[in-house]
């Protein structure tokens, strides 16, 4: 009796899935071919350059402090100095060392903060792009009677015939043959 119920349940599930219209989409290909992709990429590169300039300026300051410390250390080697002068030079050297350590700590902190800001900026840009693409996929699914469209990388297997990526690229005004980042069909030309 249990076998009959299990077989009936499988048959009902199979029948339900057979009636679903399912498609897959390569979201990364759509993102790379979205109208804002190149602009977003340039914005990120410009922001990274700006942060790098700031970090380079901080490194230059650290190098200048280090050079100052070397000069003071060289002065301390003079055997003709009176004890009062040696004490003053030693005090100056400690002050320069403290500035050097502080500047290095500030540089590390600024580098981590810059990296975090870049990642947050990239995330915000990507969210705007993917939200636009999701809206386009939803509109396409409704227009073409799809029940489910899943991201192709989350499936262990899907027939290539289920892919709607090319249709969506066309809706974006992109020729699928010239799409950036699109995996070429390995069986192409056979």
C-alpha positions in Angstrom: 0.0 0.0 0.0 2.8 2.4 0.9 4.5 1.7 -2.5 1.3 2.6 -4.3 1.0 5.9 -2.4 4.7 6.7 -3.0 4.4 6.0 -6.8 1.2 8.1 -7.0 2.9 11.0 -5.2 5.9 10.8 -7.6 3.5 10.7 -10.6 1.6 13.7 -9.2 4.8 15.7 -8.7 6.2 14.7 -12.1 2.9 15.8 -13.7 3.0 19.1 -11.9 6.6 19.8 -12.9 5.8 18.8 -16.5 3.2 21.6 -16.7 5.7 24.2 -15.4 7.5 26.4 -18.0 11.0 26.7 -16.7 14.0 28.8 -18.0 17.5 29.5 -16.9 19.5 32.7 -17.2 23.2 33.6 -16.9 23.0 36.7 -14.7 26.7 37.4 -15.0 26.4 37.7 -18.7 23.5 40.0 -18.4 25.4 42.1 -15.8 28.5 42.4 -18.1 26.3 43.5 -21.0 24.1 45.9 -19.1 24.1 49.5 -20.3 25.6 50.7 -17.0 28.4 48.0 -16.8 31.2 50.1 -18.5 30.2 53.3 -16.7 30.1 51.5 -13.3 33.5 49.9 -14.1 35.0 53.3 -14.8 33.5 54.8 -11.7 35.0 52.1 -9.6 38.4 52.5 -11.3 38.3 56.3 -10.8 37.4 55.8 -7.1 40.2 53.3 -6.7 42.7 55.8 -8.3 41.6 58.5 -6.0 42.1 56.3 -2.9 45.5 55.2 -4.3 46.6 58.8 -4.7 45.7 59.5 -1.1 47.6 56.4 0.1 50.6 57.3 -2.1 50.7 60.8 -0.5 50.6 59.2 2.9 53.5 56.9 2.0 55.5 59.9 0.7 54.9 61.6 4.1 56.1 58.4 5.9 59.2 58.4 3.7 59.9 62.1 4.6 59.5 61.3 8.3 61.9 58.4 7.9 64.5 60.6 6.1 64.1 63.2 8.9 64.8 60.4 11.4 67.9 59.3 9.5 69.3 62.8 9.5 68.8 63.2 13.2 70.3 59.8 13.9 73.4 60.8 11.8 73.7 64.0 13.9 73.7 61.9 17.1 76.9 60.1 15.9 78.9 63.3 16.1 81.5 62.7 18.9 82.0 66.5 19.3 78.4 67.1 20.7 77.9 68.3 24.2 75.7 66.1 26.5 72.8 68.7 26.3 72.9 68.6 22.5 72.9 64.8 22.6 69.9 64.8 24.9 68.0 67.2 22.6 68.8 65.0 19.5 67.7 61.9 21.4 64.5 63.6 22.3 63.9 64.8 18.7 64.6 61.2 17.5 62.0 59.7 19.8 59.5 62.3 18.6 60.2 61.5 15.0 59.9 57.7 15.7 56.5 58.3 17.3 55.3 60.3 14.3 56.6 57.5 12.0 54.8 54.8 13.9 51.6 57.0 14.0 51.8 57.7 10.3 52.2 53.9 9.5 49.2 53.1 11.7 47.1 55.8 10.0 48.2 54.5 6.5 47.1 50.9 7.4 43.8 52.2 8.8 43.2 54.4 5.7 44.0 51.5 3.4 41.5 49.2 5.1 38.9 51.9 5.1 39.5 52.7 1.4 39.1 49.0 0.5 35.9 48.8 2.5 34.5 51.9 0.8 35.3 50.5 -2.6 33.6 47.2 -1.8 30.5 49.0 -0.5 30.5 51.2 -3.6 30.8 48.2 -5.9 28.0 46.5 -4.0 25.7 49.5 -4.4 26.4 49.8 -8.1 25.9 46.0 -8.7 22.6 46.1 -6.7 21.2 48.8 -9.0 22.2 46.9 -12.1 20.9 43.5 -10.8 17.6 45.1 -9.7 17.1 46.5 -13.2 17.9 43.1 -14.7 15.6 41.3 -12.3 12.8 43.6 -13.3 13.5 42.8 -17.0 13.6 39.1 -16.3 10.3 39.3 -14.4 8.7 41.2 -17.3 10.1 38.7 -19.8 8.8 35.8 -17.7 5.3 37.2 -17.5 5.2 38.1 -21.1 6.3 34.6 -22.2 4.4 32.5 -19.7 7.4 31.3 -17.6 6.6 29.9 -14.1 10.2 29.9 -13.0 13.5 31.4 -14.3 16.5 30.4 -12.3 20.1 31.5 -12.3 22.0 28.9 -14.3 24.9 28.7 -11.9 22.7 27.5 -9.1 21.6 24.4 -11.0 23.6 21.2 -11.1 22.3 20.6 -14.6 20.0 22.3 -17.0 19.5 21.7 -20.8 20.9 24.6 -22.9 17.4 24.8 -24.5 16.1 26.1 -21.2 18.3 29.2 -21.3 16.6 32.5 -22.0 19.8 34.5 -21.7 20.1 35.2 -25.5 16.5 36.4 -25.6 17.2 38.8 -22.7 20.4 40.0 -24.3 18.4 40.8 -27.4 15.9 42.8 -25.3 18.9 44.7 -23.9 19.9 45.5 -27.5 22.9 43.2 -27.4 23.6 40.6 -30.1 24.2 37.3 -28.2 27.0 36.4 -30.6 28.9 39.5 -29.5 28.0 39.4 -25.8 30.7 40.1 -23.3 31.5 37.2 -20.9 29.2 34.8 -22.5 30.4 31.2 -22.5 30.6 29.8 -26.0 28.6 26.7 -26.7 31.1 23.8 -26.8 29.1 22.0 -29.3 28.9 25.0 -31.6 29.5 24.1 -35.2 28.7 20.4 -34.8 
